[in-house]
């Protein structure tokens, strides 16, 4: 009976950890069951994430949030709706404005842009609200804040203001607006380098005791585990020499701790540790996914692995388990696959120019760390061989397997 109870508690803890990893936050009003689960296990969750990843867990009477700073910022951590760096700046300025409001306080868009304009000028930045492009940036930032539940429109809509700057919108700040920005021990302006954000001397041990560790030891562990929790694939070659030695000597410890707390399953391959979800879950963006482009990526991977095994002269070893090939060679592979399987592909992929389609495939595969792409050169990375696939023919699947579902975890750092 005790063993069953421990298994149930472990499963609950893993589910709570997955929820925190996959969402920017959880509100009591919007996700009551998930909030109660996190609230019930908050002490164990807080201790594990603080000690192992250096992440703070914030739990209030209204919401729960894991403050997930990545160790390395990746291109896919972008906000897809944003089209210009100015969008991010206005998003941050809007959060600054919201932090100064009272709970459920209403305000006008005109008040917001006036305050942002004045604060930006003090920082040497100028926003021109007579410019349609600048107003569109503000609209994209506001829409993202609404999508996140940080604010809500009471009267009016942003695009009306974008078309006519004399129009206005009435907003209301929600109760989570002051918790969106991550907290830091010191005033943010006091930090001179990014590494200073991770400095700490005291960490909570797994048994609840306080353990003193050197900054170097804790910083190394935090960076390594953050990368495994946030990035889809991390190779040994991606780490510094010190971090790589740590991963290679402590892999059993890392696999055991991460699997116990989150359910992620770790396997050691020659080029590094690979963590996957044993079962597909809607909480994360996973590979392989449901899109036709995901299918194409599996097919391309299968074709490339076959060519490597066959000794294709255009694909040459490049060290660390990588292979090099020219972009033109990959375009030829994509063209051949489309000729074979066009009937199974979407109309968009069937009609897109081969060069453009190849770039779409490369962009997707590069974000999952299956390839590295630089101009006319493509490098095939080791994980590519773990994620290959083929269509069913005559009731039988052609040769090709994939190793499981690997996640991209939203960083939650906004």
C-alpha positions as a Python dict, from the first residue, in 0.01 Angstrom:
ca = {
    (1, 'X'): (0, 0, 0),
    (2, 'X'): (283, 239, 86),
    (3, 'X'): (462, 158, -241),
    (4, 'X'): (143, 231, -440),
    (5, 'X'): (99, 561, -258),
    (6, 'X'): (456, 661, -336),
    (7, 'X'): (406, 578, -705),
    (8, 'X'): (89, 787, -714),
    (9, 'X'): (265, 1078, -546),
    (10, 'X'): (557, 1053, -787),
    (11, 'X'): (317, 1051, -1085),
    (12, 'X'): (144, 1362, -947),
    (13, 'X'): (476, 1535, -896),
    (14, 'X'): (582, 1457, -1254),
    (15, 'X'): (251, 1584, -1391),
    (16, 'X'): (285, 1907, -1193),
    (17, 'X'): (642, 1952, -1320),
    (18, 'X'): (530, 1898, -1680),
    (19, 'X'): (256, 2158, -1640),
    (20, 'X'): (503, 2412, -1504),
    (21, 'X'): (754, 2339, -1780),
    (22, 'X'): (501, 2365, -2061),
    (23, 'X'): (314, 2683, -1966),
    (24, 'X'): (419, 3036, -1875),
    (25, 'X'): (195, 3016, -1566),
    (26, 'X'): (-116, 2849, -1426),
    (27, 'X'): (-403, 3050, -1277),
    (28, 'X'): (-640, 2927, -1010),
    (29, 'X'): (-937, 3073, -1196),
    (30, 'X'): (-845, 2945, -1542),
    (31, 'X'): (-694, 2603, -1458),
    (32, 'X'): (-821, 2514, -1108),
    (33, 'X'): (-726, 2144, -1111),
    (34, 'X'): (-374, 2209, -1238),
    (35, 'X'): (-331, 2491, -988),
    (36, 'X'): (-439, 2269, -697),
    (37, 'X'): (-198, 1996, -808),
    (38, 'X'): (95, 2239, -813),
    (39, 'X'): (-14, 2400, -486),
    (40, 'X'): (-24, 2059, -316),
    (41, 'X'): (331, 1970, -429),
    (42, 'X'): (482, 2316, -425),
    (43, 'X'): (743, 2246, -155),
    (44, 'X'): (895, 1947, -336),
    (45, 'X'): (874, 2124, -672),
    (46, 'X'): (1033, 2442, -537),
    (47, 'X'): (1322, 2253, -379),
    (48, 'X'): (1393, 2046, -690),
    (49, 'X'): (1381, 2328, -944),
    (50, 'X'): (1580, 2565, -722),
    (51, 'X'): (1856, 2318, -647),
    (52, 'X'): (1880, 2142, -982),
    (53, 'X'): (1805, 2426, -1227),
    (54, 'X'): (1828, 2746, -1023),
    (55, 'X'): (1468, 2831, -1115),
    (56, 'X'): (1228, 2993, -870),
    (57, 'X'): (873, 2866, -826),
    (58, 'X'): (623, 3141, -745),
    (59, 'X'): (292, 3027, -597),
    (60, 'X'): (33, 3283, -485),
    (61, 'X'): (-334, 3253, -393),
    (62, 'X'): (-417, 3319, -760),
    (63, 'X'): (-144, 3167, -978),
    (64, 'X'): (165, 2946, -1004),
    (65, 'X'): (466, 3022, -1220),
    (66, 'X'): (805, 2860, -1274),
    (67, 'X'): (1055, 3129, -1370),
    (68, 'X'): (1239, 2951, -1649),
    (69, 'X'): (1552, 3137, -1760),
    (70, 'X'): (1728, 2940, -2037),
    (71, 'X'): (2100, 2875, -2014),
    (72, 'X'): (2142, 2949, -2385),
    (73, 'X'): (1899, 3157, -2588),
    (74, 'X'): (1792, 2988, -2912),
    (75, 'X'): (1620, 3135, -3222),
    (76, 'X'): (1305, 2926, -3167),
    (77, 'X'): (1250, 3096, -2830),
    (78, 'X'): (1110, 3391, -3020),
    (79, 'X'): (748, 3505, -3002),
    (80, 'X'): (615, 3395, -3341),
    (81, 'X'): (365, 3679, -3366),
    (82, 'X'): (639, 3941, -3339),
    (83, 'X'): (789, 4061, -3666),
    (84, 'X'): (1034, 4331, -3555),
    (85, 'X'): (1268, 4389, -3256),
    (86, 'X'): (1051, 4693, -3179),
    (87, 'X'): (763, 4455, -3095),
    (88, 'X'): (968, 4304, -2811),
    (89, 'X'): (1068, 4646, -2681),
    (90, 'X'): (706, 4763, -2670),
    (91, 'X'): (601, 4435, -2507),
    (92, 'X'): (855, 4496, -2229),
    (93, 'X'): (756, 4861, -2189),
    (94, 'X'): (390, 4759, -2163),
    (95, 'X'): (476, 4513, -1884),
    (96, 'X'): (666, 4794, -1708),
    (97, 'X'): (354, 5011, -1727),
    (98, 'X'): (125, 4733, -1602),
    (99, 'X'): (343, 4665, -1298),
    (100, 'X'): (263, 5013, -1171),
    (101, 'X'): (-115, 4961, -1181),
    (102, 'X'): (-344, 4843, -906),
    (103, 'X'): (-528, 4514, -929),
    (104, 'X'): (-808, 4528, -1193),
    (105, 'X'): (-730, 4893, -1266),
    (106, 'X'): (-857, 5026, -1598),
    (107, 'X'): (-658, 5252, -1830),
    (108, 'X'): (-672, 5398, -2179),
    (109, 'X'): (-442, 5307, -2464),
    (110, 'X'): (-356, 5676, -2495),
    (111, 'X'): (-229, 5675, -2134),
    (112, 'X'): (-19, 5368, -2209),
    (113, 'X'): (149, 5506, -2520),
    (114, 'X'): (213, 5843, -2353),
    (115, 'X'): (384, 5672, -2057),
    (116, 'X'): (584, 5439, -2284),
    (117, 'X'): (691, 5727, -2508),
    (118, 'X'): (818, 5933, -2214),
    (119, 'X'): (1001, 5641, -2050),
    (120, 'X'): (1156, 5536, -2381),
    (121, 'X'): (1285, 5888, -2445),
    (122, 'X'): (1454, 5883, -2104),
    (123, 'X'): (1633, 5570, -2226),
    (124, 'X'): (1728, 5728, -2558),
    (125, 'X'): (1461, 5547, -2761),
    (126, 'X'): (1200, 5719, -2977),
    (127, 'X'): (866, 5568, -3079),
    (128, 'X'): (680, 5759, -3350),
    (129, 'X'): (309, 5699, -3299),
    (130, 'X'): (231, 5881, -3625),
    (131, 'X'): (406, 5592, -3802),
    (132, 'X'): (171, 5310, -3902),
    (133, 'X'): (454, 5056, -3861),
    (134, 'X'): (520, 5168, -3502),
    (135, 'X'): (150, 5147, -3422),
    (136, 'X'): (137, 4796, -3569),
    (137, 'X'): (423, 4695, -3340),
    (138, 'X'): (227, 4824, -3043),
    (139, 'X'): (-80, 4632, -3163),
    (140, 'X'): (118, 4306, -3185),
    (141, 'X'): (255, 4357, -2834),
    (142, 'X'): (-91, 4431, -2692),
    (143, 'X'): (-251, 4134, -2867),
    (144, 'X'): (14, 3904, -2722),
    (145, 'X'): (-51, 4042, -2374),
    (146, 'X'): (-422, 3976, -2422),
    (147, 'X'): (-355, 3623, -2547),
    (148, 'X'): (-148, 3559, -2234),
    (149, 'X'): (-430, 3688, -2014),
    (150, 'X'): (-220, 3975, -1881),
    (151, 'X'): (-473, 4239, -1984),
    (152, 'X'): (-818, 4248, -2139),
    (153, 'X'): (-992, 4499, -2365),
    (154, 'X'): (-1304, 4651, -2209),
    (155, 'X'): (-1403, 4876, -2498),
    (156, 'X'): (-1252, 4920, -2844),
    (157, 'X'): (-987, 4724, -3033),
    (158, 'X'): (-623, 4784, -3125),
    (159, 'X'): (-653, 4773, -3503),
    (160, 'X'): (-898, 5063, -3494),
    (161, 'X'): (-623, 5270, -3328),
    (162, 'X'): (-364, 5138, -3574),
    (163, 'X'): (-575, 5264, -3862),
    (164, 'X'): (-661, 5592, -3689),
    (165, 'X'): (-437, 5715, -3407),
    (166, 'X'): (-720, 5935, -3276),
    (167, 'X'): (-921, 5628, -3172),
    (168, 'X'): (-879, 5482, -2823),
    (169, 'X'): (-914, 5154, -2635),
    (170, 'X'): (-1010, 5094, -2272),
    (171, 'X'): (-815, 4813, -2102),
    (172, 'X'): (-815, 4645, -1765),
    (173, 'X'): (-506, 4495, -1603),
    (174, 'X'): (-565, 4138, -1482),
    (175, 'X'): (-449, 4006, -1149),
    (176, 'X'): (-148, 3826, -1296),
    (177, 'X'): (2, 4132, -1467),
    (178, 'X'): (247, 4201, -1186),
    (179, 'X'): (382, 3844, -1187),
    (180, 'X'): (475, 3821, -1556),
    (181, 'X'): (825, 3965, -1528),
    (182, 'X'): (1077, 3732, -1366),
    (183, 'X'): (1216, 3838, -1031),
    (184, 'X'): (1584, 3895, -955),
    (185, 'X'): (1761, 3935, -619),
    (186, 'X'): (1888, 4282, -714),
    (187, 'X'): (1760, 4569, -920),
    (188, 'X'): (1786, 4459, -1284),
    (189, 'X'): (1992, 4767, -1377),
    (190, 'X'): (2258, 4658, -1125),
    (191, 'X'): (2358, 4358, -1339),
    (192, 'X'): (2640, 4418, -1585),
    (193, 'X'): (2660, 4073, -1748),
    (194, 'X'): (2411, 3793, -1814),
    (195, 'X'): (2617, 3552, -1601),
    (196, 'X'): (2554, 3770, -1295),
    (197, 'X'): (2185, 3683, -1319),
    (198, 'X'): (2270, 3327, -1215),
    (199, 'X'): (2490, 3405, -917),
    (200, 'X'): (2384, 3245, -589),
    (201, 'X'): (2550, 3105, -277),
    (202, 'X'): (2277, 2915, -92),
    (203, 'X'): (2066, 2632, -230),
    (204, 'X'): (1800, 2417, -71),
    (205, 'X'): (1891, 2051, -51),
    (206, 'X'): (1660, 1766, -147),
    (207, 'X'): (1603, 1689, 223),
    (208, 'X'): (1505, 2048, 300),
    (209, 'X'): (1839, 2140, 451),
    (210, 'X'): (2041, 2442, 345),
    (211, 'X'): (2361, 2354, 162),
    (212, 'X'): (2641, 2594, 83),
    (213, 'X'): (2793, 2545, -257),
    (214, 'X'): (3042, 2735, -459),
    (215, 'X'): (2898, 2947, -736),
    (216, 'X'): (3097, 2746, -992),
    (217, 'X'): (2951, 2408, -887),
    (218, 'X'): (2593, 2531, -874),
    (219, 'X'): (2623, 2739, -1192),
    (220, 'X'): (2751, 2436, -1387),
    (221, 'X'): (2469, 2211, -1269),
    (222, 'X'): (2207, 2477, -1338),
    (223, 'X'): (2330, 2542, -1692),
    (224, 'X'): (2346, 2173, -1779),
    (225, 'X'): (2001, 2083, -1642),
    (226, 'X'): (1839, 2395, -1787),
    (227, 'X'): (1960, 2295, -2130),
    (228, 'X'): (1827, 1940, -2093),
    (229, 'X'): (1489, 2068, -1971),
    (230, 'X'): (1446, 2346, -2227),
    (231, 'X'): (1629, 2247, -2548),
    (232, 'X'): (1514, 1957, -2770),
    (233, 'X'): (1865, 1814, -2824),
    (234, 'X'): (2194, 1903, -2654),
    (235, 'X'): (2514, 1739, -2777),
    (236, 'X'): (2828, 1694, -2567),
    (237, 'X'): (3003, 1926, -2812),
    (238, 'X'): (2759, 2205, -2721),
    (239, 'X'): (2892, 2223, -2365),
    (240, 'X'): (3204, 2390, -2234),
    (241, 'X'): (3489, 2154, -2140),
    (242, 'X'): (3394, 2171, -1771),
    (243, 'X'): (3025, 2112, -1841),
    (244, 'X'): (3102, 1825, -2079),
    (245, 'X'): (3312, 1647, -1815),
    (246, 'X'): (3028, 1693, -1568),
    (247, 'X'): (2772, 1544, -1810),
    (248, 'X'): (2995, 1251, -1899),
    (249, 'X'): (3083, 1163, -1538),
    (250, 'X'): (2741, 1236, -1384),
    (251, 'X'): (2510, 1105, -1657),
    (252, 'X'): (2346, 844, -1432),
    (253, 'X'): (2276, 1110, -1171),
    (254, 'X'): (2135, 1348, -1433),
    (255, 'X'): (1915, 1086, -1601),
    (256, 'X'): (1783, 959, -1268),
    (257, 'X'): (1704, 1302, -1121),
    (258, 'X'): (1541, 1441, -1434),
    (259, 'X'): (1333, 1130, -1499),
    (260, 'X'): (1219, 1106, -1136),
    (261, 'X'): (1105, 1469, -1125),
    (262, 'X'): (961, 1517, -1473),
    (263, 'X'): (908, 1181, -1644),
    (264, 'X'): (1153, 1266, -1923),
    (265, 'X'): (1346, 952, -2022),
    (266, 'X'): (1718, 997, -2084),
    (267, 'X'): (1935, 774, -2302),
    (268, 'X'): (2308, 799, -2352),
    (269, 'X'): (2439, 799, -2709),
    (270, 'X'): (2794, 846, -2828),
    (271, 'X'): (2743, 1218, -2899),
    (272, 'X'): (2542, 1305, -2587),
    (273, 'X'): (2236, 1251, -2369),
    (274, 'X'): (1896, 1259, -2537),
    (275, 'X'): (1580, 1316, -2330),
    (276, 'X'): (1240, 1225, -2474),
    (277, 'X'): (882, 1187, -2353),
    (278, 'X'): (785, 818, -2351),
    (279, 'X'): (432, 914, -2461),
    (280, 'X'): (303, 1202, -2670),
    (281, 'X'): (154, 1485, -2467),
    (282, 'X'): (-42, 1787, -2580),
    (283, 'X'): (136, 2002, -2324),
    (284, 'X'): (441, 2054, -2547),
    (285, 'X'): (533, 2121, -2904),
    (286, 'X'): (673, 1782, -3001),
    (287, 'X'): (862, 1622, -3285),
    (288, 'X'): (733, 1444, -3481),
    (289, 'X'): (417, 1652, -3491),
    (290, 'X'): (94, 1641, -3688),
    (291, 'X'): (193, 1873, -3973),
    (292, 'X'): (282, 1755, -4323),
    (293, 'X'): (612, 1943, -4287),
    (294, 'X'): (696, 1719, -3991),
    (295, 'X'): (632, 1416, -4215),
    (296, 'X'): (858, 1563, -4481),
    (297, 'X'): (1135, 1612, -4224),
    (298, 'X'): (1111, 1244, -4125),
    (299, 'X'): (1123, 1140, -4490),
    (300, 'X'): (1423, 1363, -4558),
    (301, 'X'): (1602, 1225, -4252),
    (302, 'X'): (1533, 870, -4370),
    (303, 'X'): (1667, 943, -4718),
    (304, 'X'): (1980, 1113, -4584),
    (305, 'X'): (2061, 830, -4342),
    (306, 'X'): (2025, 580, -4626),
    (307, 'X'): (2267, 785, -4839),
    (308, 'X'): (2520, 801, -4557),
    (309, 'X'): (2503, 424, -4511),
    (310, 'X'): (2540, 374, -4884),
    (311, 'X'): (2854, 589, -4891),
    (312, 'X'): (2712, 876, -5099),
    (313, 'X'): (3015, 1075, -5216),
    (314, 'X'): (2837, 1409, -5170),
    (315, 'X'): (2800, 1348, -4795),
    (316, 'X'): (3132, 1358, -4609),
    (317, 'X'): (3221, 1309, -4239),
    (318, 'X'): (3284, 1637, -4052),
    (319, 'X'): (3376, 1523, -3699),
    (320, 'X'): (3171, 1487, -3375),
    (321, 'X'): (2928, 1255, -3554),
    (322, 'X'): (2837, 1520, -3812),
    (323, 'X'): (2827, 1495, -4191),
    (324, 'X'): (2855, 1773, -4448),
    (325, 'X'): (2664, 1807, -4772),
    (326, 'X'): (2595, 2094, -5013),
    (327, 'X'): (2259, 2269, -5008),
    (328, 'X'): (2205, 2172, -5371),
    (329, 'X'): (2232, 1807, -5274),
    (330, 'X'): (1958, 1846, -5016),
    (331, 'X'): (1736, 2026, -5266),
    (332, 'X'): (1775, 1725, -5495),
    (333, 'X'): (1666, 1493, -5211),
    (334, 'X'): (1357, 1704, -5140),
    (335, 'X'): (1267, 1714, -5510),
    (336, 'X'): (1298, 1337, -5539),
    (337, 'X'): (1080, 1281, -5233),
    (338, 'X'): (813, 1516, -5360),
    (339, 'X'): (801, 1336, -5693),
    (340, 'X'): (748, 1009, -5505),
    (341, 'X'): (500, 1125, -5240),
    (342, 'X'): (333, 1441, -5370),
    (343, 'X'): (-12, 1282, -5342),
    (344, 'X'): (31, 1260, -4963),
    (345, 'X'): (151, 1619, -4919),
    (346, 'X'): (-51, 1934, -4869),
    (347, 'X'): (-130, 2155, -5168),
    (348, 'X'): (102, 2425, -5031),
    (349, 'X'): (402, 2189, -5014),
    (350, 'X'): (325, 2036, -5353),
    (351, 'X'): (324, 2375, -5523),
    (352, 'X'): (602, 2553, -5337),
    (353, 'X'): (930, 2608, -5520),
    (354, 'X'): (1188, 2342, -5430),
    (355, 'X'): (1437, 2601, -5301),
    (356, 'X'): (1172, 2752, -5071),
    (357, 'X'): (1048, 2411, -4954),
    (358, 'X'): (1404, 2298, -4880),
    (359, 'X'): (1457, 2609, -4669),
    (360, 'X'): (1136, 2538, -4477),
    (361, 'X'): (1260, 2185, -4408),
    (362, 'X'): (1604, 2311, -4304),
    (363, 'X'): (1456, 2576, -4074),
    (364, 'X'): (1238, 2319, -3899),
    (365, 'X'): (1514, 2058, -3870),
    (366, 'X'): (1767, 2317, -3749),
    (367, 'X'): (1533, 2421, -3465),
    (368, 'X'): (1513, 2059, -3353),
    (369, 'X'): (1895, 2032, -3378),
    (370, 'X'): (1890, 1770, -3653),
    (371, 'X'): (2091, 1983, -3894),
    (372, 'X'): (2299, 2299, -3898),
    (373, 'X'): (2259, 2521, -4201),
    (374, 'X'): (2491, 2799, -4313),
    (375, 'X'): (2438, 2939, -4661),
    (376, 'X'): (2530, 2680, -4923),
    (377, 'X'): (2650, 2428, -4661),
    (378, 'X'): (2444, 2183, -4455),
    (379, 'X'): (2575, 1975, -4165),
    (380, 'X'): (2378, 1665, -4062),
    (381, 'X'): (2382, 1631, -3682),
    (382, 'X'): (2379, 1298, -3493),
    (383, 'X'): (2016, 1310, -3371),
    (384, 'X'): (1899, 1308, -3733),
    (385, 'X'): (1951, 931, -3746),
    (386, 'X'): (1720, 885, -3445),
    (387, 'X'): (1421, 1050, -3612),
    (388, 'X'): (1356, 893, -3953),
    (389, 'X'): (1029, 775, -4101),
    (390, 'X'): (853, 638, -4407),
    (391, 'X'): (498, 606, -4533),
    (392, 'X'): (301, 283, -4518),
    (393, 'X'): (301, 85, -4845),
    (394, 'X'): (73, -214, -4901),
    (395, 'X'): (-6, -227, -4531),
    (396, 'X'): (359, -239, -4431),
    (397, 'X'): (578, 43, -4308),
    (398, 'X'): (896, 96, -4501),
    (399, 'X'): (1222, 81, -4312),
    (400, 'X'): (1247, 371, -4067),
    (401, 'X'): (1192, 442, -3701),
    (402, 'X'): (1197, 731, -3465),
    (403, 'X'): (1322, 727, -3108),
    (404, 'X'): (1035, 903, -2933),
    (405, 'X'): (888, 1248, -2893),
    (406, 'X'): (1129, 1524, -2808),
    (407, 'X'): (998, 1848, -2664),
    (408, 'X'): (1057, 2214, -2717),
    (409, 'X'): (973, 2358, -2377),
    (410, 'X'): (851, 2721, -2378),
    (411, 'X'): (1097, 2926, -2179),
    (412, 'X'): (831, 3128, -2001),
    (413, 'X'): (1071, 3418, -1976),
    (414, 'X'): (874, 3722, -2084),
}
